[in-house]
Amino acid sequence: MSGTLWGIGIGPGDPDLLTVKAIRLLAELPVLAWPAPLDGDGMARTIASPYIPAGKIEIPIRLSFRPERDDTDQAYGNAAETIAGHLDAGRDVGVLCEGDPLFFGSFIYVLERLRQRFPVQVVPGISSPMAAAAMAVKPLSLLDDAVAIIPATRNDEQIRAMLDPADSAVIMKVGRHLSRVKALLADMGLLDGAVAVERATLADQRILPLAEISSLSYFSLILVHK
């Protein structure tokens, strides 16, 4: 029998926020994989490290993380075949994923390549919108409120169209799009109530009114409330 492919949500950054199930699987599964930069462990492995015992077969999925060198497809293709070899041999494989595996999760790249060949199970994790709202103590919704999840990579017209009917919103992947998003929110009269959360739950997290922020890293988002 083949092994099972596990997508394991590692949460937003604080190791204390892993689920009991995720911690158990990190100890039990013989093979673990995770996305990583060309050098170093990567964030997912770092978050999970307190719960990973020695002796695991480890598969870092090396990515350049540079727009001018998009090696995502090749890296995940190669990793999927390595993972498939272990699954064919009957070894279960856990793929670590920051936040939740199926919410903008890197696990999806592996899932789409292997889901037709092997059994799959997913362990949900705390996603960044939930973590950011908790750290900022900003409710996302109540009763019949509508919440929009919007990538900042969308153009202004699309972002405006998604913000208009929503009662609150989470704008993801802000980074280099910060100035454009701030200008759009100001034009819509939403800047004053918006909050930027960077590296939520980590020791160096920042939570500030968006109007006071001039730069944000990749691990950041904006909470918008009407």
Phi, psi and omega in degrees: 000146179281162175282173179256137174272123180249128167263119188244114177288125184261351180085185191278343181160317179287119181301337179291349183265004173292148177284161177300321181294318178299316180298318179297316182292324177300327179281328188269322188290138183282337185231133177232140177230156180195153174287144183210156173290177181298331175231138177101177186276328186091161188292317183300314180295322180295316179299316186279349190305325180297343186248006182256111179285165177292157175097003178283151165277121186243137183234090174286131179266098189283123181232147181280334181057031177238129182303326183282352179226075184278095181254018186301310185298313181294318182296315180286329175296314178296317181296321180298322179289324175296316178297319180300324178298319177291319179296319177299329180277001177091009180265128174292145181232129174257127176256115182282138183220127176300145181066231179251138185299333185250012176244095187054030189274140177296337178302332183299327179298323177283317180305312184294335179275335190239353188294335179277349185253336188220155173293144184230139170226149183234133174255111182294153177231168177289121182275163185298323177299319179295317180295316181296318178298320179294315181294324180272353185051053181240106178301139179273326183200159177209138179057244184256025177299143175257131180247129177258134173253115192233121172287132179294348179288345175291157180283169186300319181298318180292317179297316179300317181295328179278329179286324187308309184275354186274151174272331174209166183208154171240119179258116187261167172055047188288294176040241185288354179268007188304307186298322179294317180293319178300317180297320180294315180295323177297318179296329180269001180074025184247001186292318187298328181266000184275144181235135176261133177235121181243132177054053183303136178078353179271164184299329182259025180297151175234136175227111185216154171304135183304326182299338182265358186263132178250344178205150179219147177277178179298323183275066183209161176206172180237131174260126182241128177234136177268000000 
